[in-house]
Amino acid sequence: MIKGVIFDFWGTLVENGIFPSPVRQAKYILRLRIPFHEFIIKFEKAMMTKPYKDLNEAFRAVCEEFHLEPSPFLIERLVGMWNKNELLAKPFLETMSVLDYLKEKKMMIGLISNTPPTITRIIDKFNLNKYFDTTLFSYDAGLLKTDPEMFKRLLRELKLEPEEALMIGDSIPTDIHGARAAGIRAVLLDRRNRRDFSPKIINLKELKDLIEKKELEEFIRRGEEEQRIREEEKADKKKEVKE
């Protein structure tokens, strides 16, 4: 039985204030010609696993990670872009009502995020702390969500067993795979409905409806089975191509 829900922050509860995302814009500003999946790993490790005193220090660490000269102009552009995103960021329309519903249902609510310390400015701005029984951020933990230990630490703080928790997030590599590596079931939030993955929802209201109808457990079980079949079919096709 699910007794608690763990949420990702950016793209799940709160909408970025700029588009493309600040991480993608950082890659552009840094003029790095490497695949995004390689960039994001190094970027998050450099910027989001230490409690830097400010964004200037954080972005200097990023430049060092990529062997770039942290010129004042470059740091100013990066900091300005990041601050603009946070200034314009806001919760998705359904975020508050869904969190209110979960609190009414006496469900535990956790927040987990790969982030620098500036996340607290948005949380305070929209008074979101009142919803969370516990929060865990990468800059405090010294870990990223790709490490299952980060999820296990959050479970301990929530006093939940893995099978009693559900992860909701918009990233397959970090939110879904990271949670599952810790034994936690996970549902993808695919707001643009573009990804071929199960189980997934396209709006947080769907989570509320599934709980209200007592269909959440079956929805997850069915979705996991669909994804298992999908992955097996992909593996078979790859095998046929090689043969």
C-alpha positions as CSV (number, residue, x, y, z in Angstrom):
1,M,0.0,0.0,0.0
2,I,1.3,3.4,-1.0
3,K,1.6,5.7,2.1
4,G,3.7,8.5,0.7
5,V,4.6,10.3,-2.6
6,I,8.0,11.7,-3.4
7,F,8.1,14.5,-5.9
8,D,10.8,15.9,-8.2
9,F,10.8,19.8,-8.2
10,W,11.6,21.3,-11.6
11,G,9.3,20.3,-14.4
12,T,7.1,18.3,-11.9
13,L,5.8,20.7,-9.3
14,V,7.4,24.0,-10.6
15,E,7.6,25.2,-14.1
16,N,10.9,26.7,-15.3
17,G,10.7,30.4,-15.9
18,I,12.7,30.3,-19.2
19,F,12.7,28.0,-22.2
20,P,14.8,26.1,-23.1
21,S,15.6,25.0,-19.6
22,P,18.4,26.8,-17.7
23,V,20.6,23.7,-17.9
24,R,20.3,23.6,-21.7
25,Q,20.9,27.3,-21.9
26,A,24.0,26.9,-19.7
27,K,25.4,24.4,-22.2
28,Y,24.8,26.9,-25.0
29,I,26.4,29.8,-23.1
30,L,29.4,27.6,-22.3
31,R,29.7,26.7,-26.0
32,L,30.2,23.1,-25.3
33,R,30.0,20.7,-28.3
34,I,29.3,17.5,-26.4
35,P,26.2,15.3,-26.2
36,F,23.7,16.6,-23.7
37,H,23.6,13.4,-21.7
38,E,27.3,13.7,-21.1
39,F,27.1,17.4,-20.3
40,I,24.3,17.0,-17.7
41,I,26.1,14.5,-15.7
42,K,29.2,16.6,-15.3
43,F,27.2,19.8,-14.9
44,E,25.0,18.6,-12.1
45,K,27.9,16.9,-10.3
46,A,29.9,20.2,-10.4
47,M,27.1,22.6,-9.6
48,M,24.7,20.7,-7.5
49,T,26.5,18.5,-5.0
50,K,28.1,21.2,-2.8
51,P,26.5,24.0,-0.8
52,Y,28.1,26.9,-2.6
53,K,27.7,30.3,-1.0
54,D,26.4,31.9,-4.2
55,L,25.9,31.2,-7.9
56,N,29.2,32.9,-8.8
57,E,31.1,30.2,-6.9
58,A,28.9,27.5,-8.3
59,F,29.4,28.5,-11.9
60,R,33.2,28.9,-11.4
61,A,33.1,25.3,-10.3
62,V,31.2,24.4,-13.5
63,C,33.8,26.2,-15.6
64,E,36.6,24.3,-13.9
65,E,34.8,21.0,-14.5
66,F,34.8,21.7,-18.2
67,H,38.3,23.2,-18.3
68,L,37.0,26.7,-19.2
69,E,38.3,30.1,-18.2
70,P,35.7,31.5,-15.7
71,S,35.8,35.1,-17.1
72,P,33.7,37.7,-15.4
73,F,31.6,38.1,-18.6
74,L,30.8,34.4,-18.8
75,I,30.0,34.1,-15.1
76,E,27.7,37.1,-15.3
77,R,25.8,35.6,-18.2
78,L,25.3,32.3,-16.5
79,V,24.2,33.9,-13.2
80,G,21.9,36.3,-15.0
81,M,20.2,33.5,-16.9
82,W,19.8,31.3,-13.7
83,N,18.4,34.2,-11.7
84,K,15.9,35.0,-14.5
85,N,14.7,31.5,-14.5
86,E,14.1,31.6,-10.8
87,L,12.4,35.0,-10.9
88,L,9.9,33.8,-13.5
89,A,9.4,30.2,-12.2
90,K,6.0,29.3,-10.7
91,P,4.1,26.2,-9.6
92,F,2.1,24.4,-12.3
93,L,-1.6,25.3,-12.1
94,E,-2.6,22.0,-10.4
95,T,0.4,21.7,-8.0
96,M,-1.2,23.3,-5.0
97,S,-4.5,21.5,-5.2
98,V,-2.9,18.1,-5.6
99,L,-0.5,18.7,-2.7
100,D,-3.5,19.9,-0.6
101,Y,-5.4,16.7,-1.5
102,L,-2.5,14.5,-0.5
103,K,-2.2,16.3,2.9
104,E,-6.0,15.8,3.4
105,K,-5.5,12.1,2.7
106,K,-2.8,12.0,5.4
107,M,-0.2,10.8,2.9
108,M,3.5,11.5,3.5
109,I,5.0,13.9,1.0
110,G,8.7,14.1,0.2
111,L,10.6,16.4,-2.1
112,I,13.9,15.4,-3.8
113,S,15.9,17.4,-6.3
114,N,19.2,17.9,-8.0
115,T,19.7,21.5,-7.4
116,P,21.9,24.3,-6.0
117,P,20.9,26.0,-2.8
118,T,18.9,28.7,-4.6
119,I,15.9,26.3,-4.8
120,T,15.0,27.6,-1.3
121,R,14.2,31.0,-2.7
122,I,11.4,29.5,-4.9
123,I,10.1,27.3,-2.1
124,D,9.9,30.2,0.3
125,K,8.4,32.5,-2.3
126,F,5.4,30.2,-2.9
127,N,5.2,28.9,0.7
128,L,5.7,25.3,-0.5
129,N,7.5,24.0,2.6
130,K,4.2,23.6,4.4
131,Y,3.4,20.6,2.2
132,F,6.5,18.5,2.6
133,D,7.2,16.1,5.5
134,T,10.8,16.1,4.5
135,T,13.0,17.5,1.7
136,L,16.4,16.3,0.4
137,F,18.5,18.3,-2.0
138,S,21.6,17.2,-3.8
139,Y,23.8,20.1,-2.6
140,D,23.1,19.0,1.0
141,A,23.3,15.2,0.4
142,G,26.4,15.4,-1.8
143,L,24.6,13.0,-4.1
144,L,22.6,13.0,-7.3
145,K,19.3,11.2,-7.9
146,T,21.1,8.7,-10.1
147,D,22.6,7.4,-6.8
148,P,20.0,5.1,-5.1
149,E,21.4,6.1,-1.7
150,M,19.8,9.5,-2.1
151,F,16.4,8.0,-2.4
152,K,17.1,5.5,0.5
153,R,18.1,8.5,2.7
154,L,14.8,10.2,1.9
155,L,12.9,7.0,2.7
156,R,14.6,6.8,6.1
157,E,13.6,10.4,6.9
158,L,10.0,9.7,5.8
159,K,10.0,6.4,7.8
160,L,8.7,4.5,4.8
161,E,9.6,1.2,3.3
162,P,10.4,1.3,-0.5
163,E,7.2,-0.5,-1.3
164,E,5.2,2.2,0.6
165,A,6.5,5.1,-1.5
166,L,5.8,6.3,-5.0
167,M,8.1,8.6,-7.0
168,I,6.7,11.2,-9.5
169,G,9.1,13.0,-11.8
170,D,9.7,14.1,-15.3
171,S,13.1,12.6,-15.9
172,I,13.5,8.9,-16.8
173,P,17.2,8.6,-16.0
174,T,17.1,10.4,-12.7
175,D,13.6,10.2,-11.3
176,I,12.4,6.9,-12.7
177,H,15.6,4.8,-12.9
178,G,17.0,6.4,-9.7
179,A,13.9,5.6,-7.7
180,R,13.6,2.1,-9.0
181,A,17.2,1.4,-8.2
182,A,16.2,2.0,-4.5
183,G,13.2,-0.3,-4.8
184,I,10.7,2.5,-5.2
185,R,7.9,2.4,-7.7
186,A,7.8,5.4,-10.1
187,V,5.5,7.1,-12.5
188,L,6.7,9.4,-15.2
189,L,5.2,12.9,-15.5
190,D,5.2,13.6,-19.3
191,R,3.5,16.9,-19.6
192,R,3.9,17.1,-23.4
193,N,2.9,13.4,-23.8
194,R,5.9,12.7,-26.2
195,R,7.6,9.8,-24.5
196,D,6.9,6.2,-25.2
197,F,7.0,5.0,-21.6
198,S,4.7,3.4,-19.0
199,P,3.4,4.1,-16.4
200,K,3.0,7.8,-17.0
201,I,0.7,10.6,-16.5
202,I,0.5,14.0,-18.3
203,N,-0.8,16.0,-15.4
204,L,-0.7,15.8,-11.6
205,K,-4.5,15.8,-11.5
206,E,-4.3,12.2,-12.9
207,L,-2.5,11.2,-9.7
208,K,-5.3,12.6,-7.6
209,D,-8.0,10.9,-9.7
210,L,-6.2,7.5,-9.5
211,I,-6.0,7.8,-5.7
212,E,-9.6,8.9,-5.5
213,K,-10.8,6.0,-7.5
214,K,-8.5,3.5,-5.7
215,E,-6.9,2.6,-9.0
216,L,-3.3,3.8,-8.4
217,E,-1.8,0.4,-7.6
218,E,-3.4,-1.3,-10.6
219,F,-2.4,1.6,-12.9
220,I,1.3,1.2,-11.8
221,R,1.2,-2.6,-12.1
222,R,-0.3,-2.5,-15.6
223,G,2.1,0.3,-16.7
224,E,5.1,-1.6,-15.5
225,E,4.0,-4.7,-17.4
226,E,3.5,-2.6,-20.6
227,Q,6.9,-1.1,-20.3
228,R,8.5,-4.6,-19.7
229,I,6.9,-5.8,-22.9
230,R,7.9,-2.7,-24.8
231,E,11.5,-3.1,-23.7
232,E,11.6,-6.8,-24.6
233,E,10.3,-6.0,-28.1
234,K,13.0,-3.3,-28.6
235,A,15.6,-5.8,-27.5
236,D,14.3,-8.4,-29.9
237,K,14.4,-5.9,-32.8
238,K,18.0,-5.0,-32.0
239,K,18.9,-8.7,-31.9
240,E,17.2,-9.2,-35.3
241,V,19.2,-6.3,-36.8
242,K,22.5,-7.7,-35.6
243,E,21.7,-11.1,-37.0
